């Protein structure tokens, strides 16, 4: 399958030099935090109507000082508190202006709850009720309906809280060498060095995480958990060869922004980036793995559907999506980094036949779409949809020891072939 070159126009030279400051996140190891923070337990959550307001009550075993702020596009209320564990019911019926909610570790220091709004609403008041006897603390947040103008003003007024939460997220990370790097985007991406002795650095990216669970499969397990288990098995298989230095973008149930994922790969000089996911579809009979590389337009309707779903992760996790992120495709087009795209396509073409030996794949297995997580300037990257969690048989396979083994072995064979080809061709 050929690679579509992202190019907005031709010219005798490229004039755009882009400086990208990369705050590289270290996401190795288990969730860290103070003993007090890790002792926080969310014991319950409930929604109700109190006169003309929607009331959210969160029961906690200890007092917290939450950071609450609003985001738009789409409208969301975000509640951040210190690292905590969830012991409430998995799903509680929402009421009033709240359509649905998500929860989980946003980063090693922050537990986040995101409320999706049916209509514009603002925080009318928030307070913590102390326990009576042996009961729990209760964090109470009242929301009241608002006009569009009022909601827009509310987003602006909570900006200070939102910025403070972002600073806390950055402070909760330990940077990888170097902690801050300024990169001048090259006219062409550097080629992987054909050194047979050096260990290849590979970044494996378990999709979703934290308060972005991904799909809830037909057997009641979240995508974020399935893909983390597959990624750890792949890491083990690749490391066991002695030929690869493998890094995971996350090793626990935390959320990592799209940009942090591929910037981590760039920051450590990775030579391959593999993002692991599991698909979903309305038709439960749909089965099969697929492999995606970056293209602004997308190769087909199905590819664009998958990209739209996966690109929602930052929004689902309560991240403010800045317009500059959407400009990355334009930068790629202007600079025509065709070598990175070509290496990505080469790996995909090695991966597909290896997968076919061990697992079911979709027809037209190698596809192209506009995935945010694949927008590295220098690191060949693919997104691997391992199968469909909405198919009961495939969900059981993906969640099994044997399924994880077969997937990891197939990917390892493809990685071996890819780097052997690079050495053989001197590219």
VENCOR-V388671 format. One record per residue. N is the residue number from 1. SS is DSSP state (~ for helix, > for strand, _ for the rest). Layout:
BEGIN
{{N;SS} {N;SS}}
END
This chain:
BEGIN
{{1;_} {2;_} {3;_} {4;_} {5;_} {6;_} {7;_} {8;_} {9;_} {10;_} {11;_} {12;_} {13;_} {14;_} {15;_} {16;_} {17;_} {18;_} {19;>} {20;>} {21;>} {22;>} {23;>} {24;_} {25;_} {26;>} {27;_} {28;_} {29;_} {30;_} {31;_} {32;_} {33;_} {34;_} {35;~} {36;~} {37;~} {38;~} {39;_} {40;>} {41;>} {42;>} {43;>} {44;>} {45;>} {46;>} {47;>} {48;>} {49;>} {50;>} {51;_} {52;_} {53;>} {54;>} {55;>} {56;>} {57;>} {58;>} {59;>} {60;>} {61;_} {62;_} {63;_} {64;_} {65;_} {66;_} {67;>} {68;>} {69;>} {70;>} {71;>} {72;_} {73;_} {74;_} {75;_} {76;>} {77;>} {78;>} {79;>} {80;>} {81;>} {82;>} {83;_} {84;>} {85;>} {86;>} {87;_} {88;_} {89;_} {90;_} {91;_} {92;_} {93;_} {94;_} {95;_} {96;_} {97;_} {98;>} {99;>} {100;>} {101;>} {102;>} {103;>} {104;>} {105;>} {106;>} {107;>} {108;_} {109;_} {110;>} {111;>} {112;>} {113;>} {114;>} {115;>} {116;>} {117;>} {118;_} {119;_} {120;_} {121;>} {122;>} {123;>} {124;>} {125;>} {126;>} {127;>} {128;>} {129;>} {130;_} {131;_} {132;_} {133;_} {134;_} {135;_} {136;_} {137;>} {138;>} {139;>} {140;>} {141;>} {142;>} {143;>} {144;>} {145;>} {146;_} {147;_} {148;~} {149;~} {150;~} {151;~} {152;~} {153;~} {154;~} {155;~} {156;~} {157;~} {158;_} {159;~} {160;~} {161;~} {162;~} {163;~} {164;~} {165;~} {166;~} {167;~} {168;~} {169;~} {170;~} {171;~} {172;_} {173;_} {174;>} {175;_} {176;_} {177;_} {178;_} {179;_} {180;>} {181;>} {182;>} {183;>} {184;>} {185;_} {186;_} {187;_} {188;_} {189;_} {190;_} {191;_} {192;_} {193;_} {194;_} {195;_} {196;_} {197;_} {198;_} {199;_} {200;>} {201;>} {202;>} {203;>} {204;>} {205;>} {206;>} {207;_} {208;_} {209;>} {210;_} {211;_} {212;>} {213;_} {214;_} {215;_} {216;>} {217;_} {218;_} {219;_} {220;_} {221;_} {222;>} {223;~} {224;~} {225;~} {226;~} {227;~} {228;~} {229;~} {230;~} {231;~} {232;~} {233;~} {234;~} {235;~} {236;~} {237;~} {238;~} {239;~} {240;~} {241;_} {242;_} {243;_} {244;>} {245;>} {246;>} {247;>} {248;>} {249;_} {250;_} {251;_} {252;_} {253;_} {254;>} {255;_} {256;_} {257;_} {258;~} {259;~} {260;~} {261;~} {262;~} {263;~} {264;~} {265;~} {266;~} {267;~} {268;_} {269;_} {270;_} {271;_} {272;>} {273;>} {274;>} {275;>} {276;>} {277;>} {278;>} {279;>} {280;_} {281;_} {282;_} {283;_} {284;_} {285;_} {286;_} {287;_} {288;_} {289;>} {290;>} {291;>} {292;>} {293;>} {294;>} {295;_} {296;_} {297;_} {298;_} {299;_} {300;_} {301;~} {302;~} {303;~} {304;~} {305;~} {306;~} {307;~} {308;~} {309;~} {310;~} {311;~} {312;_} {313;~} {314;~} {315;~} {316;~} {317;_} {318;_} {319;_} {320;_} {321;_} {322;_} {323;~} {324;~} {325;~} {326;~} {327;_} {328;~} {329;~} {330;~} {331;~} {332;~} {333;~} {334;~} {335;~} {336;_} {337;_} {338;~} {339;~} {340;~} {341;~} {342;~} {343;~} {344;~} {345;~} {346;~} {347;~} {348;~} {349;~} {350;~} {351;~} {352;~} {353;~} {354;~} {355;~} {356;~} {357;~} {358;~} {359;_} {360;_} {361;>} {362;>} {363;>} {364;>} {365;>} {366;>} {367;>} {368;>} {369;>} {370;_} {371;_} {372;~} {373;~} {374;~} {375;_} {376;_} {377;_} {378;_} {379;_} {380;_} {381;>} {382;>} {383;>} {384;>} {385;>} {386;>} {387;>} {388;>} {389;_} {390;_} {391;_} {392;~} {393;~} {394;~} {395;~} {396;~} {397;~} {398;~} {399;_} {400;_} {401;~} {402;~} {403;~} {404;~} {405;~} {406;~} {407;~} {408;~} {409;~} {410;~} {411;~} {412;~} {413;~} {414;~} {415;~} {416;~} {417;~} {418;~} {419;~} {420;~} {421;~} {422;~} {423;~} {424;~} {425;~} {426;_} {427;_}}
END
